[in-house]
């Protein structure tokens, strides 16, 4: 099941789960894999023939073996693909179904595309946010049908959402295992939208596992560079923002900003969006956009909503590092100092940006292994 349709006239927001626990039938939709393992797809509460979806489809991990280095997953969102991009590296093995164009044997023969199952050794990885897919480029090492496979020729394997991906790594590291397991759990959590606004514009973003991503920027056409003082002049502006809230694919929406505009929006929503079932949280910040989101992080607003999000965890790690550096405590930065600290077995937490890891993977491999060997933890920061 990809979708669950709810009759809006019957749907109700229930704040007290205990009240419904004894009176509702819970339906678990479970899919079994070939290995007889199962994964939960969604949970539905049923009462009076009305179905209430309370848990969504999330990334499925079909196989995760540290011993063999094999990963089999079915990505359900772009965030799942983003995590895979951070885990797969050069010389890893990726296999999957693909269309390949066969070379014509003579001038008169037309080129032919056939479905093949290929295994390649990865040399390059590309993530297509617009197309919602991931691409692995490398040399073919095997495939089926065997008589048509051109070993050592280059090919790219493209995977879209809901397509099974099999990856084999020479060694599956502990931080990679943890990242996949956390990603699987996190993809099932409530979706969060952030809106920071003043009387001139509203910045609308989504909290993704890959970070805070802007969805839209709404400008108030009535300001003309001047501050608006009267609520009635903002109605067209507030209407556009409320439409974004109404159509948002999010269960929780945090609305923040300086001044009174957020209060006007709250009143506008109460009067015009009475059927709204989303949880709205209003906060004060001094600026909009990225500075405003940083203020929300410092105030731990997102942490209170969803404490284990990747965004929150990364922010806490960076804050701890900066405090230790400022106080000349137990922290160091820079490649040479970090290498030395790892070699001496002094590192509890090793932070590496994802871009730096991609650029220096071969050089850093030894220090990643050594950190984990010494019971330290490796964190990849986006």
Beta strands, then each sheet from edge to edge (+ up, - down):
strand 1: 25-32
strand 2: 38-47
strand 3: 50-55
strand 4: 60-65
strand 5: 70-74
strand 6: 93-102
strand 7: 112-128
strand 8: 133-144
strand 9: 154-160
strand 10: 164-168
strand 11: 192-197
strand 12: 201-208
strand 13: 211-219
strand 14: 252-257
strand 15: 279-284
strand 16: 349-353
strand 17: 377-381
sheet 1: 1+ 2- 3+
sheet 2: 4+ 5- 10+ 6- 7+ 8- 9+
sheet 3: 13+ 12- 11+ 14+ 15+
sheet 4: 16+ 17+
end
